[in-house]
């Protein structure tokens, strides 16, 4: 019975904040990659748009293989710190260093630049998995109380979005300050600063969180052949993976194409920082998640958020050149987006319970790490590649007045693809994300099994 009492323990405010800071550190470093890397490669480092698009996708497809590998390693890990937390400690320093080097921009030939970009972008992605996926696999181990997990995940998502907000507010001014006219130098020195701060946050997460929930094995190393049993018949997990892929395609498309839409379609480059900052108002939606989740299901809230996001996109489309309506659409879409942002990883964490109930095996490493990893890697890869390919197809030329075909492709990326993907997300939730019995009943049955 001691296990049951421990697993139901409420999390302290310090632990929730510390858990959230792990994603703040991740985004403080990696939001620069997801938001500005395409622009950095094409307009600062001088790599062609088509080559960048292929690079982003190939690197992500290669990198996608590491998520199940790290998931298996986490399940096999058995230390006094738990299964997930040690990976945060082991991985945070190399992740920070490699991502800083990604923006160093050494003077090389055109082919040399592309090779350099492939090496350090792939390495950065792999190490991001090593430091960030444990945050996802840690969530179902913090508590077996579903609401406590939802609140903890809210702190994480708030922390992650806050990290993104800091990037949107500070990156370009810091690039200008450190670079003094040299964007290459500015990006590199800014990443050094962000990396140092992010490292401190990772360590705070490691030292102030605790893994409580264990299956009947007591947290021992879990063989691979046992782990994979938790996938069989786990339809909510499959739906969660598909939803995650679509979500991150949409998320990265919006982030990476926004700077082009505002700069070229609206001809208002000075508005980029403002729009990106307002995009971080996903924080408002995230803040409401713990309160709304007491009354409404995760499924209902994510669908509602997608509908609100569609409304925001349409407002931007019909705004013409009106700055006020562009900003209004950005705010509405961002708030709506906050609901799926705040709930996606909690929804995936729930499928660990379902897998244990269905198979008798609790494989949070394989399930949570693989689901989030495939979603983030494949989704982000496609989300970065598709806009770059569309730019190339439209005849985009960096730092020039764009043709009507290039402008049309930018509009498709920033306005219409997110709308289409929002609709697809809703369809996945409606038709695929189904449980055999209510989650609270499954939790109750699991508690009885663990007590025995």
Secondary structure, DSSP 8 states (H G I E B T S, - for coil): -HHHHHHT----HHHHHHHHHHHHHHHHHHHHHHHHHHHIIIIIS---HHHHHHHHHHHHHHHHHHHHHHHHHHHH--BTTBSSHHHHHHHHHHHHHHHHHHT------HHHHHHHHHHHHHHHHHHHHHHHHHHHHHHHHH-S-HHHHHHHHHHHHHHHHHHHHHHHHHHHHHHHHHHTT-HHHHHHHHHHHHHHHHHHHHHHHHHH-------TT-S----HHHHGGGTTT-HHHHHHHHHHHHHHHHHHHHHHHHHHIIIIIS--GGGHHHHHHHHTTHHHHHHHHHHHTTTS-HHHHHHHHHHHHHHHHHHHHTTTT-HHHHHHHHHHHHHHHHHHHHHHHHHHHHHHHHHHHHHS---HIIIIIHHHHHHHHHHHHHHHHHHHHHHHHTT--TTS---HHHHHHHHIIIIIHHHHHHHHHHHHHHHT---SS-HHHHHHHHHHHHH-
